[in-house]
Amino acid sequence: MAETEETENVWWAAPRFLMSAVAVLLLIIVGIILFVWVGNDDESDAAPPAQTQSAAPAPSASQVASDESVCGLDATGGTTLTSAPEGVEWEFLGGIAAPKSVEHGPGVVDGQTGVRSCYSHTPEGALLSLAGRLASGGDAELFLETTKALSLEGPGKDIGVDRIEQRIASDDGAAPPIKIEGFRLLSYAEDEATVEIVYSGDSGSELIYFTTSGIMEWHEGDWYVRYNNDGSSGPVQGQVSDLSGYIVWGPTSG
């Protein structure tokens, strides 16, 4: 299992990227975990985009059963995830590739904000939801809207939203892109999943790996991130030496 170093506030800070020194890169990548964006507007054409919803609202929580996806995804699964989900395609959101699956979601892409939502009530759905959230960091405004829409209410959410808004207001440059490389499902119960995702940044001479995690709660027919009161999102974050102990999964692996 890869060793993990704890890092404070890694989901939200976003310092400058200096390619001249690997040591500086380490600090920067730790800082940007879910908040990076670049000017890469490339889009994957491997599969058609998820269903776009701009007019008709999704059914309310009262219209769907507590264990049913808000957009009707009926995938079923166990409580473990020991291999990469099948049937996953990837498309770029800004400079970061996001996963999509007909079976597990996203089932809805908001036509105005671009927020990707509605994932299956399965370990795969929880994984794709968190990965899509990470990838939304490729576009600053999308990341903000995603955080607002798919986080449970509380002081932790307020802290996260405030940090993103401050970053948007003060930013004068682009942070480097990252790439999802693998994952672990740390725990899973009927209405809660803890997911860890490994991603990489390129120093120019080698890939450097970092990990982040999220506590996902099934709420009103979809997966939401539940933040701690201090704004942290999960039990694991930091740098790892390699992908040992993780299931390899990303835009180049499926």
C-alpha positions in Angstrom: 0.0 0.0 0.0 1.4 3.4 -0.9 2.5 5.6 2.0 0.6 8.8 2.3 1.7 12.1 3.8 -1.0 14.3 5.3 -1.4 17.7 3.7 -3.6 20.5 5.0 -6.4 22.0 2.7 -5.2 20.2 -0.4 -8.5 20.3 -2.1 -8.8 24.0 -2.4 -5.5 25.9 -2.4 -3.9 26.6 -5.8 -0.4 28.2 -5.7 1.6 28.9 -8.9 3.2 26.3 -11.0 7.0 26.8 -11.5 8.4 24.3 -14.0 12.0 25.1 -13.1 12.1 23.0 -9.9 10.6 19.7 -9.0 10.4 20.7 -5.3 8.2 23.7 -6.3 6.0 21.5 -8.4 5.4 19.2 -5.4 4.0 22.1 -3.4 1.9 23.3 -6.3 0.3 20.0 -7.1 -0.5 19.4 -3.5 -2.2 22.8 -3.4 -4.4 22.3 -6.4 -5.9 18.9 -5.8 -9.4 19.7 -6.9 -8.8 23.3 -8.1 -6.9 23.5 -11.2 -7.8 24.9 -14.6 -6.0 25.3 -17.9 -6.7 26.6 -21.3 -7.0 23.2 -22.9 -10.3 23.1 -24.7 -9.8 19.7 -26.3 -12.8 17.4 -26.0 -12.9 13.7 -26.3 -15.0 12.3 -29.2 -14.9 8.7 -28.0 -18.6 8.8 -27.2 -21.5 11.2 -27.3 -21.8 13.5 -24.3 -24.1 12.7 -21.4 -27.7 13.8 -21.7 -28.0 17.6 -21.5 -30.8 19.0 -19.4 -31.6 22.6 -19.7 -35.3 23.0 -19.4 -37.1 20.3 -17.5 -35.9 19.9 -13.9 -34.9 16.6 -12.5 -37.5 14.8 -10.3 -37.6 16.0 -6.7 -36.6 13.7 -3.8 -40.2 13.0 -3.1 -40.6 11.6 -6.6 -38.0 8.9 -6.3 -37.3 6.2 -3.8 -34.5 6.8 -1.4 -32.3 4.2 -3.1 -33.2 5.2 -6.7 -31.1 7.5 -8.8 -32.8 10.9 -9.3 -32.7 10.4 -13.1 -33.7 6.7 -13.1 -30.3 4.9 -13.4 -31.1 1.4 -12.2 -27.6 -0.1 -11.9 -27.0 -2.4 -9.0 -23.8 -3.5 -7.4 -22.2 -4.9 -4.3 -20.2 -3.2 -1.6 -16.7 -3.6 -3.0 -14.9 -2.4 -6.1 -11.8 -4.5 -6.9 -11.5 -3.7 -10.6 -11.9 -0.6 -12.8 -15.5 0.0 -13.9 -16.4 -1.2 -17.3 -17.8 0.9 -20.2 -16.3 4.2 -19.1 -15.4 6.9 -21.6 -13.5 10.1 -20.9 -14.0 13.7 -21.9 -12.1 16.9 -21.0 -13.6 19.5 -18.7 -11.1 22.3 -19.3 -7.8 20.5 -18.9 -8.8 17.4 -17.0 -10.5 14.3 -18.3 -13.7 13.3 -16.6 -15.3 9.8 -16.7 -18.8 9.0 -18.0 -20.8 5.8 -18.2 -24.2 5.0 -19.6 -24.8 2.6 -16.7 -23.3 4.7 -13.8 -23.6 8.3 -14.9 -23.5 11.2 -15.1 -27.1 10.9 -16.3 -27.6 14.7 -16.4 -25.4 17.6 -17.5 -26.9 21.0 -16.7 -27.3 23.0 -19.9 -26.5 26.3 -18.2 -23.9 25.5 -15.5 -22.4 22.4 -17.0 -22.7 20.6 -13.6 -22.6 16.8 -14.1 -24.9 14.9 -11.8 -27.1 11.8 -11.3 -24.9 8.8 -10.6 -25.9 5.2 -9.8 -26.4 4.1 -6.2 -23.4 1.8 -6.4 -19.7 1.9 -5.6 -19.0 2.7 -9.3 -21.4 5.6 -9.1 -19.7 7.0 -6.0 -16.3 6.7 -7.7 -17.5 8.4 -11.0 -19.2 11.2 -9.0 -16.0 12.0 -7.1 -13.8 11.7 -10.2 -16.1 14.0 -12.1 -16.0 16.5 -9.3 -12.1 16.4 -9.4 -12.2 16.9 -13.1 -14.5 19.9 -12.8 -11.4 21.7 -11.4 -10.3 22.0 -15.0 -12.7 25.0 -15.2 -12.9 27.4 -12.3 -16.5 28.4 -12.7 -17.6 24.8 -13.3 -15.8 23.7 -10.1 -17.6 26.4 -8.1 -21.0 25.4 -9.5 -20.3 21.7 -8.9 -19.3 22.4 -5.3 -22.4 24.4 -4.7 -24.7 21.8 -6.3 -23.2 18.6 -5.0 -22.1 19.2 -1.5 -24.1 18.7 1.7 -25.0 21.9 3.5 -22.7 22.8 6.5 -19.8 25.0 7.6 -17.4 22.8 5.6 -19.2 23.5 2.3 -19.2 27.2 3.1 -15.5 27.2 3.7 -14.9 25.4 0.4 -17.1 27.7 -1.6 -15.5 30.8 -0.1 -12.0 29.5 -1.0 -12.9 28.9 -4.6 -14.5 32.3 -4.9 -11.4 34.0 -3.4 -9.2 32.0 -5.8 -11.3 33.0 -8.8 -11.2 36.7 -7.8 -7.5 36.8 -7.2 -6.2 34.4 -9.9 -4.0 35.8 -12.7 -2.7 32.7 -14.3 -3.5 29.1 -15.1 -2.5 26.1 -12.9 -1.2 22.9 -14.6 -3.4 20.0 -15.6 -3.6 16.8 -13.7 -4.6 13.3 -14.8 -6.6 10.6 -12.9 -4.5 7.5 -12.5 -6.2 5.1 -10.1 -8.4 4.7 -7.1 -9.3 2.7 -3.9 -12.7 2.2 -2.4 -11.9 2.7 1.3 -15.4 1.9 2.6 -19.0 1.4 1.3 -22.3 1.2 3.0 -25.8 1.6 1.6 -25.8 5.4 1.9 -22.1 6.3 2.4 -18.9 5.7 0.5 -15.4 6.8 1.1 -13.4 7.0 -2.1 -9.7 7.7 -2.7 -8.4 8.9 -6.1 -4.8 9.1 -7.2 -3.8 11.6 -9.9 -0.6 12.8 -11.4 1.2 15.9 -12.5 4.0 16.1 -14.9 7.2 17.8 -13.6 8.7 17.8 -17.1 11.0 14.9 -16.3 8.7 12.5 -14.4 5.1 12.0 -13.2 4.5 12.9 -9.6 1.6 11.2 -7.8 -0.8 12.6 -5.3 -4.0 11.3 -3.7 -7.2 12.8 -2.4 -10.4 11.4 -1.0 -14.0 12.2 -0.4 -16.7 11.0 2.0 -19.7 10.6 -0.3 -23.3 10.4 1.0 -26.3 9.2 -0.9 -28.8 12.1 -0.6 -32.0 12.7 -2.5 -31.1 10.3 -5.3 -27.5 11.2 -5.9 -24.0 11.2 -4.4 -23.0 14.3 -2.5 -19.7 15.2 -0.8 -19.9 15.6 3.0 -17.3 18.0 4.2 -15.9 18.2 7.7 -16.5 21.4 9.7 -12.9 22.5 8.9 -13.5 22.2 5.2 -11.6 19.0 4.7 -13.3 16.4 2.5 -11.9 13.0 3.4 -9.4 11.0 5.5 -6.6 10.8 3.0 -4.6 13.3 1.0 -1.0 13.9 0.2 1.8 12.6 -2.0 2.4 8.9 -2.8 5.4 7.4 -4.4 3.6 5.3 -7.1 0.4 3.4 -7.8 1.2 0.4 -5.7 -1.9 -0.6 -3.8 -4.3 1.2 -6.1 -6.5 0.0 -9.0 -5.1 1.6 -12.2 -7.9 3.7 -13.8 -7.8 6.8 -16.0 -8.2 8.3 -19.5 -5.4 6.1 -20.9 -6.4 2.9 -19.1 -10.2 2.7 -19.3 
